[in-house]
């Protein structure tokens, strides 16, 4: 088996899962994370789509900054082992690599919704003729709140300005042709297409290259929320060409609760000085930042959208994880993810029951690591029961149990044991 080959004929046996783990070229990365314990040992943690596990190295990275703060005080900005003034740049190349961008196109800053608002300030410029925003009806609530508030801010009515993409009756996921049809039909009135790369509820991965191409052909600005896509899918943002993208770092990227977020702005906007923006001093040209002048001079690229100096502790925790991503490589991680998720689906189908169904698309290119299992009756109780048994997924109302086998720290044995206990609990 080569590093990218994870496609054997699946078997519904624990021996098969053990053999797959033994042959897994990425198996040793599991040992670099702290896995919650139960009385019987490691829990089965399938909740990386909500909060990733802590890298063991994170404590040392943070401790280094605490030591420098204690020893140097304010001089740590320039004389720490890793000086704080340019600290965020330690993550630039790895972040660009992770999302398929140029270093000029990415920055680590703020939180996801703050970054989304900053991007919409610049890229949602409604006019009397072109004022609508396209979102998913099932988008994460924070995105809905942010988009509606921007519409209100510009004096428009969300009831008339928000286009919500909705699956066909009886279906859970959007069809590519239906997305195309909406953009083609409404294109002259659409100011912004703002969609999630992976839907948080269904786990569906959208064809971002196709959406960008169709949207731009109709004169629309295109942006993506990659909260469930960064560190999960193989992204090629520069090649696909959306105008901007934002993401958080505490899910698949394992940066810790509330960790600093990320932002992409395509290089064609790197010197778009005429774009309006909400400015802050950390986005000011760093060569003259400390001259404390009254006029804002933005830096090139998304660096110019920074507001305040970032939390060094948060950046340090994220560095611990991003170094692991850099070593493992997203191509290898994605290949294992496809296999792990496919194995989970295979095992669930071995115990098919009218008591549950899978809402996530079956095609590997239309999903990430997550499977969303619909359990219409007593699903919350089942989720809680499994949690008490040391199996961590999460529940989303009204009927969805979300589980995600993450390739950095989940194993085939995790998947097998979950499927076996789920089958027992559902019956």
ROZATOR-639620 format. One line per field, with one value per residue (C-alpha): x, y, z negated; residue number from 1; residue in one letter. Coordinates in nm, 3 decimals, always signed. Layout:
% ROZATOR-639620
px (X, ...);
py (Y, ...);
pz (Z, ...);
n (NUM, ...);
res (A, ...);
//
This chain:
% ROZATOR-639620
px (+0.000, +0.139, +0.081, -0.221, -0.385, -0.668, -0.917, -0.928, -1.247, -1.403, -1.484, -1.715, -1.472, -1.250, -0.957, -0.993, -0.995, -0.684, -0.506, -0.595, -0.458, -0.134, -0.089, -0.186, +0.114, -0.041, -0.108, +0.163, -0.001, -0.267, +0.001, +0.059, -0.286, -0.443, -0.748, -1.012, -1.022, -1.292, -1.261, -1.198, -0.929, -0.941, -1.285, -1.402, -1.380, -1.577, -1.640, -1.351, -1.607, -1.704, -1.380, -1.054, -0.834, -0.537, -0.194, +0.042, +0.293, +0.047, +0.139, +0.508, +0.434, +0.218, +0.462, +0.741, +0.539, +0.450, +0.820, +0.914, +0.637, +0.763, +1.126, +1.098, +0.770, +0.697, +1.037, +0.898, +0.745, +1.095, +1.324, +1.120, +1.244, +0.969, +0.914, +0.548, +0.534, +0.567, +0.446, +0.140, +0.369, +0.500, +0.165, +0.137, +0.310, +0.144, -0.196, -0.151, -0.046, -0.350, -0.609, -0.433, -0.344, -0.044, +0.108, +0.004, -0.361, -0.399, -0.381, -0.457, -0.666, -0.976, -1.263, -1.466, -1.773, -1.560, -1.372, -1.698, -1.826, -1.498, -1.518, -1.881, -1.801, -1.565, -1.727, -2.102, -2.169, -2.541, -2.703, -3.066, -3.039, -2.790, -2.847, -2.929, -2.718, -2.733, -2.701, -2.805, -3.133, -2.955, -2.645, -2.493, -2.702, -2.410, -2.374, -2.745, -2.729, -2.425, -2.569, -2.910, -2.749, -2.540, -2.853, -3.025, -2.717, -2.741, -3.109, -3.250, -3.509, -3.382, -3.722, -3.662, -3.281, -3.195, -3.202, -3.195, -3.092, -3.321, -3.298, -3.573, -3.873, -3.777, -3.403, -3.147, -2.870, -2.845, -2.799, -2.534, -2.775, -3.023, -2.754, -2.658, -3.021, -3.071, -2.755, -2.847, -3.204, -3.124, -2.772, -2.849, -2.978, -2.717, -2.445, -2.289, -2.290, -2.197, -2.204, -2.049, -1.783, -1.922, -2.268, -2.246, -2.571, -2.562, -2.188, -2.238, -1.933, -2.026, -1.846, -1.674, -1.488, -1.814, -2.005, -1.726, -1.717, -2.095, -2.119, -1.843, -1.993, -2.304, -2.106, -2.149, -1.895, -1.829, -1.723, -1.713, -1.731, -1.478, -1.536, -1.604, -1.379, -1.038, -0.829, -1.099, -1.109, -0.832, -0.879, -0.746, -0.866, -0.623, -0.702, -1.079, -1.074, -1.340, -1.309, -1.271, -1.309, -1.310, -1.273, -1.225, -0.937, -1.086, -1.261, -1.048, -0.748, -0.723, -0.631, -0.834, -1.166, -1.220, -0.891, -0.792, -0.944, -0.825, -0.905, -0.835, -0.856, -0.768, -0.457, -0.653, -0.782, -0.445, -0.403, -0.768, -0.721, -1.057, -1.248, -1.410, -1.304, -1.323, -0.966, -0.752, -0.393, -0.262, -0.371, -0.170, +0.155, +0.396, +0.688, +0.517, +0.277, +0.463, +0.485, +0.125, +0.009, -0.356, -0.413, -0.466, -0.240, -0.344, -0.096, -0.109, -0.347, -0.562, -0.301, -0.459, -0.787, -0.631, -0.769, -0.574, -0.261, -0.356, -0.344, +0.002, -0.123, -0.389, -0.139, +0.102, -0.161, -0.250, +0.116, +0.139, -0.135, -0.036, +0.311, +0.146, -0.068, +0.243, +0.420, +0.127, +0.014, -0.346, -0.332, -0.249, -0.495, -0.773, -0.704, -0.730, -1.039, -1.214, -1.133, -1.228, -1.559, -1.629, -1.561, -1.798, -2.071, -2.007, -2.041, -2.357, -2.510, -2.429, -2.677, -2.931, -3.249, -3.560, -3.469, -3.189, -3.065, -2.760, -2.824, -2.468, -2.406, -2.261, -2.018, -1.673, -1.629, -1.948, -1.856, -1.572, -1.505, -1.850, -2.154, -2.487, -2.706, -3.077, -3.245, -3.607, -3.716, -3.533, -3.217, -3.108, -3.140, -2.929, -2.660, -2.655, -2.635, -2.337, -2.170, -2.200, -2.032, -1.734, -1.841, -1.835, -2.034, -2.284, -2.655, -2.822, -3.194, -3.430, -3.297, -2.927, -2.637, -2.312, -1.994, -1.660, -1.369, -1.075, -0.769, -0.507, -0.621, -0.907, -0.847, -1.030, -1.083, -1.256, -1.490, -1.558, -1.630, -1.857, -2.058, -2.096, -2.215, -2.442, -2.609, -2.666, -2.803, -3.036, -3.198);
py (+0.000, +0.341, +0.651, +0.751, +0.410, +0.354, +0.170, -0.205, -0.406, -0.331, -0.610, -0.595, -0.744, -0.608, -0.802, -0.603, -0.275, -0.381, -0.475, -0.141, +0.046, -0.151, -0.062, +0.302, +0.527, +0.805, +0.595, +0.753, +1.095, +0.967, +0.954, +1.328, +1.415, +1.397, +1.170, +1.197, +0.892, +0.669, +0.400, +0.154, +0.363, +0.608, +0.732, +0.704, +1.070, +1.145, +1.513, +1.679, +1.859, +2.052, +2.077, +1.914, +1.737, +1.903, +1.837, +1.722, +1.985, +2.273, +2.312, +2.354, +2.612, +2.814, +2.772, +2.923, +3.242, +3.254, +3.221, +3.501, +3.721, +3.657, +3.718, +4.001, +4.182, +4.420, +4.348, +4.010, +4.183, +4.210, +3.981, +3.671, +3.342, +3.392, +3.771, +3.860, +4.146, +3.918, +3.602, +3.551, +3.521, +3.192, +3.051, +3.218, +2.963, +2.666, +2.831, +2.902, +2.541, +2.416, +2.605, +2.600, +2.968, +3.195, +3.335, +3.681, +3.567, +3.447, +3.581, +3.437, +3.688, +3.756, +3.504, +3.359, +3.582, +3.895, +3.805, +3.739, +4.083, +4.246, +4.074, +4.172, +4.534, +4.530, +4.284, +4.325, +4.653, +4.645, +4.872, +4.932, +4.673, +4.423, +4.374, +4.009, +3.756, +3.382, +3.151, +2.799, +2.772, +2.531, +2.749, +2.775, +3.030, +3.268, +3.307, +3.374, +3.636, +3.806, +3.815, +3.946, +4.214, +4.332, +4.353, +4.557, +4.778, +4.875, +4.959, +4.655, +4.402, +4.044, +3.911, +4.049, +4.042, +3.693, +3.400, +3.073, +2.760, +2.475, +2.101, +1.946, +1.803, +1.482, +1.547, +1.675, +1.809, +2.062, +1.960, +2.132, +2.197, +2.362, +2.597, +2.682, +2.747, +2.995, +3.187, +3.193, +3.306, +3.569, +3.665, +4.024, +4.095, +3.899, +4.105, +3.822, +3.442, +3.342, +2.966, +2.711, +2.489, +2.200, +2.224, +2.186, +1.987, +1.748, +1.726, +1.800, +1.948, +2.197, +2.223, +2.552, +2.570, +2.532, +2.782, +3.038, +2.991, +3.021, +3.313, +3.515, +3.455, +3.637, +3.921, +3.808, +3.832, +3.485, +3.403, +3.085, +2.992, +2.710, +2.635, +2.268, +2.253, +2.384, +2.088, +1.853, +1.892, +1.936, +2.305, +2.502, +2.853, +3.039, +2.812, +2.816, +3.194, +3.297, +3.657, +3.569, +3.290, +3.270, +2.983, +2.900, +2.698, +2.500, +2.222, +2.015, +2.244, +2.160, +2.510, +2.493, +2.645, +2.992, +2.980, +3.255, +3.226, +3.256, +3.463, +3.439, +3.726, +3.644, +3.819, +4.013, +4.219, +4.248, +4.613, +4.709, +5.023, +5.159, +4.883, +5.021, +4.847, +4.870, +4.956, +4.880, +4.960, +4.605, +4.631, +4.951, +4.936, +4.777, +4.993, +5.305, +5.153, +5.286, +5.636, +5.659, +5.867, +5.969, +5.824, +5.452, +5.289, +4.924, +4.647, +4.440, +4.144, +4.025, +4.154, +4.492, +4.374, +4.300, +4.502, +4.443, +4.258, +3.889, +3.670, +3.514, +3.231, +3.143, +3.157, +2.935, +2.666, +2.673, +2.644, +2.314, +2.171, +2.339, +2.191, +1.848, +1.929, +2.043, +1.715, +1.489, +1.677, +1.737, +1.494, +1.202, +1.318, +1.352, +1.005, +0.850, +1.056, +0.922, +0.570, +0.612, +0.778, +0.519, +0.242, +0.401, +0.422, +0.060, -0.062, +0.138, -0.007, -0.358, -0.291, -0.097, -0.021, +0.193, +0.357, +0.562, +0.697, +0.888, +1.240, +1.300, +1.238, +0.898, +1.034, +1.093, +1.422, +1.559, +1.512, +1.549, +1.339, +1.386, +1.161, +1.299, +1.016, +1.093, +0.925, +1.052, +0.872, +0.905, +1.015, +1.257, +0.984, +0.752, +1.018, +1.078, +0.705, +0.660, +0.962, +0.800, +0.494, +0.705, +0.765, +1.137, +1.263, +1.546, +1.604, +1.870, +1.928, +1.802, +1.458, +1.450, +1.269, +1.400, +1.191, +1.257, +1.013, +1.257, +1.112, +1.268, +1.088, +0.849, +0.486, +0.214, +0.046, +0.362, +0.341, -0.030, +0.000, +0.298, +0.119, -0.189, +0.009, +0.228, -0.078, -0.221, +0.107, +0.174, -0.167);
pz (+0.000, +0.097, -0.106, +0.103, +0.138, -0.108, +0.113, +0.032, +0.034, -0.302, -0.546, -0.847, -1.098, -1.370, -1.228, -0.907, -1.103, -1.296, -0.973, -0.814, -1.115, -1.101, -0.733, -0.774, -0.689, -0.900, -1.210, -1.425, -1.415, -1.655, -1.925, -1.888, -2.024, -2.369, -2.349, -2.624, -2.851, -2.991, -3.256, -2.973, -2.801, -2.510, -2.421, -2.061, -1.965, -1.649, -1.722, -1.537, -1.319, -1.633, -1.834, -1.735, -1.987, -2.155, -2.006, -2.278, -2.165, -2.219, -2.586, -2.505, -2.234, -2.473, -2.762, -2.552, -2.506, -2.876, -2.963, -2.726, -2.864, -3.218, -3.130, -2.879, -2.934, -2.648, -2.491, -2.391, -2.090, -1.945, -2.148, -2.232, -2.091, -1.835, -1.839, -1.880, -1.632, -1.326, -1.504, -1.283, -0.982, -1.122, -1.009, -0.669, -0.446, -0.615, -0.595, -0.225, -0.172, -0.364, -0.156, +0.181, +0.191, +0.232, -0.090, +0.030, +0.019, -0.343, -0.693, -1.037, -1.233, -1.443, -1.460, -1.176, -1.201, -1.251, -0.934, -0.751, -0.844, -0.739, -0.402, -0.348, -0.433, -0.136, +0.103, +0.046, +0.224, +0.303, +0.558, +0.647, +0.923, +0.771, +0.399, +0.321, +0.129, +0.197, -0.106, -0.200, -0.386, -0.619, -0.666, -1.012, -1.208, -1.263, -0.886, -0.853, -1.129, -0.975, -0.624, -0.734, -0.949, -0.653, -0.439, -0.711, -0.748, -0.381, -0.412, -0.234, -0.348, -0.402, -0.298, +0.050, +0.058, -0.069, +0.172, -0.022, +0.168, +0.068, +0.143, +0.349, +0.160, -0.015, +0.027, -0.224, -0.002, +0.277, +0.639, +0.847, +1.131, +0.895, +0.762, +1.121, +1.211, +0.927, +1.015, +1.384, +1.314, +1.049, +1.157, +1.256, +0.904, +0.703, +0.536, +0.335, +0.330, -0.025, -0.083, -0.316, -0.163, -0.371, -0.521, -0.898, -0.929, -0.633, -0.574, -0.203, -0.027, +0.241, +0.575, +0.498, +0.829, +1.021, +0.806, +0.846, +1.221, +1.263, +1.020, +1.181, +1.525, +1.401, +1.246, +0.883, +0.601, +0.455, +0.099, -0.110, -0.477, -0.513, -0.882, -0.800, -0.495, -0.611, -0.721, -0.589, -0.210, +0.042, +0.122, +0.420, +0.348, +0.573, +0.867, +0.807, +0.777, +0.524, +0.416, +0.048, -0.207, -0.586, -0.833, -1.198, -1.340, -1.627, -1.434, -1.197, -1.255, -1.627, -1.741, -2.062, -2.174, -2.032, -1.842, -1.603, -1.254, -0.894, -0.586, -0.213, +0.035, +0.395, +0.520, +0.783, +0.489, +0.315, +0.413, +0.440, +0.234, +0.352, +0.171, -0.145, -0.462, -0.838, -0.934, -1.237, -1.316, -1.263, -0.901, -0.853, -0.655, -0.901, -0.789, -0.922, -1.176, -1.479, -1.339, -1.461, -1.165, -1.130, -0.781, -0.725, -0.467, -0.425, -0.376, -0.058, -0.053, -0.344, -0.589, -0.521, -0.674, -1.013, -1.302, -1.624, -1.722, -1.756, -2.066, -2.075, -2.298, -2.041, -1.757, -1.952, -2.003, -1.634, -1.534, -1.716, -1.495, -1.169, -1.192, -1.201, -0.897, -0.713, -0.791, -0.707, -0.395, -0.294, -0.001, -0.229, -0.493, -0.239, -0.099, -0.445, -0.520, -0.212, -0.321, -0.688, -0.605, -0.339, -0.590, -0.840, -0.576, -0.475, -0.833, -0.897, -0.583, -0.706, -0.985, -0.780, -0.969, -0.912, -1.244, -1.086, -0.754, -0.630, -0.505, -0.381, -0.008, +0.080, +0.340, +0.189, +0.376, +0.224, -0.142, -0.389, -0.698, -0.848, -0.822, -0.942, -1.067, -1.089, -1.385, -1.386, -1.704, -2.035, -1.856, -2.126, -2.388, -2.171, -2.130, -2.506, -2.576, -2.345, -2.502, -2.844, -2.694, -2.582, -2.222, -2.135, -1.838, -1.861, -1.819, -1.606, -1.629, -1.516, -1.423, -1.330, -1.496, -1.348, -1.357, -1.187, -1.166, -1.147, -0.970, -1.199, -1.513, -1.437, -1.351, -1.163, -1.498, -1.623, -1.326, -1.371, -1.743, -1.692, -1.422, -1.642, -1.945, -1.734, -1.584, -1.929, -2.065, -1.773, -1.820);
n (1, 2, 3, 4, 5, 6, 7, 8, 9, 10, 11, 12, 13, 14, 15, 16, 17, 18, 19, 20, 21, 22, 23, 24, 25, 26, 27, 28, 29, 30, 31, 32, 33, 34, 35, 36, 37, 38, 39, 40, 41, 42, 43, 44, 45, 46, 47, 48, 49, 50, 51, 52, 53, 54, 55, 56, 57, 58, 59, 60, 61, 62, 63, 64, 65, 66, 67, 68, 69, 70, 71, 72, 73, 74, 75, 76, 77, 78, 79, 80, 81, 82, 83, 84, 85, 86, 87, 88, 89, 90, 91, 92, 93, 94, 95, 96, 97, 98, 99, 100, 101, 102, 103, 104, 105, 106, 107, 108, 109, 110, 111, 112, 113, 114, 115, 116, 117, 118, 119, 120, 121, 122, 123, 124, 125, 126, 127, 128, 129, 130, 131, 132, 133, 134, 135, 136, 137, 138, 139, 140, 141, 142, 143, 144, 145, 146, 147, 148, 149, 150, 151, 152, 153, 154, 155, 156, 157, 158, 159, 160, 161, 162, 163, 164, 165, 166, 167, 168, 169, 170, 171, 172, 173, 174, 175, 176, 177, 178, 179, 180, 181, 182, 183, 184, 185, 186, 187, 188, 189, 190, 191, 192, 193, 194, 195, 196, 197, 198, 199, 200, 201, 202, 203, 204, 205, 206, 207, 208, 209, 210, 211, 212, 213, 214, 215, 216, 217, 218, 219, 220, 221, 222, 223, 224, 225, 226, 227, 228, 229, 230, 231, 232, 233, 234, 235, 236, 237, 238, 239, 240, 241, 242, 243, 244, 245, 246, 247, 248, 249, 250, 251, 252, 253, 254, 255, 256, 257, 258, 259, 260, 261, 262, 263, 264, 265, 266, 267, 268, 269, 270, 271, 272, 273, 274, 275, 276, 277, 278, 279, 280, 281, 282, 283, 284, 285, 286, 287, 288, 289, 290, 291, 292, 293, 294, 295, 296, 297, 298, 299, 300, 301, 302, 303, 304, 305, 306, 307, 308, 309, 310, 311, 312, 313, 314, 315, 316, 317, 318, 319, 320, 321, 322, 323, 324, 325, 326, 327, 328, 329, 330, 331, 332, 333, 334, 335, 336, 337, 338, 339, 340, 341, 342, 343, 344, 345, 346, 347, 348, 349, 350, 351, 352, 353, 354, 355, 356, 357, 358, 359, 360, 361, 362, 363, 364, 365, 366, 367, 368, 369, 370, 371, 372, 373, 374, 375, 376, 377, 378, 379, 380, 381, 382, 383, 384, 385, 386, 387, 388, 389, 390, 391, 392, 393, 394, 395, 396, 397, 398, 399, 400, 401, 402, 403, 404, 405, 406, 407, 408, 409, 410, 411, 412, 413, 414, 415, 416, 417, 418, 419, 420, 421, 422, 423, 424, 425, 426, 427);
res (X, X, X, X, X, X, X, X, X, X, X, X, X, X, X, X, X, X, X, X, X, X, X, X, X, X, X, X, X, X, X, X, X, X, X, X, X, X, X, X, X, X, X, X, X, X, X, X, X, X, X, X, X, X, X, X, X, X, X, X, X, X, X, X, X, X, X, X, X, X, X, X, X, X, X, X, X, X, X, X, X, X, X, X, X, X, X, X, X, X, X, X, X, X, X, X, X, X, X, X, X, X, X, X, X, X, X, X, X, X, X, X, X, X, X, X, X, X, X, X, X, X, X, X, X, X, X, X, X, X, X, X, X, X, X, X, X, X, X, X, X, X, X, X, X, X, X, X, X, X, X, X, X, X, X, X, X, X, X, X, X, X, X, X, X, X, X, X, X, X, X, X, X, X, X, X, X, X, X, X, X, X, X, X, X, X, X, X, X, X, X, X, X, X, X, X, X, X, X, X, X, X, X, X, X, X, X, X, X, X, X, X, X, X, X, X, X, X, X, X, X, X, X, X, X, X, X, X, X, X, X, X, X, X, X, X, X, X, X, X, X, X, X, X, X, X, X, X, X, X, X, X, X, X, X, X, X, X, X, X, X, X, X, X, X, X, X, X, X, X, X, X, X, X, X, X, X, X, X, X, X, X, X, X, X, X, X, X, X, X, X, X, X, X, X, X, X, X, X, X, X, X, X, X, X, X, X, X, X, X, X, X, X, X, X, X, X, X, X, X, X, X, X, X, X, X, X, X, X, X, X, X, X, X, X, X, X, X, X, X, X, X, X, X, X, X, X, X, X, X, X, X, X, X, X, X, X, X, X, X, X, X, X, X, X, X, X, X, X, X, X, X, X, X, X, X, X, X, X, X, X, X, X, X, X, X, X, X, X, X, X, X, X, X, X, X, X, X, X, X, X, X, X, X, X, X, X, X, X, X, X, X, X, X, X, X, X, X, X, X, X, X, X, X, X, X, X);
//
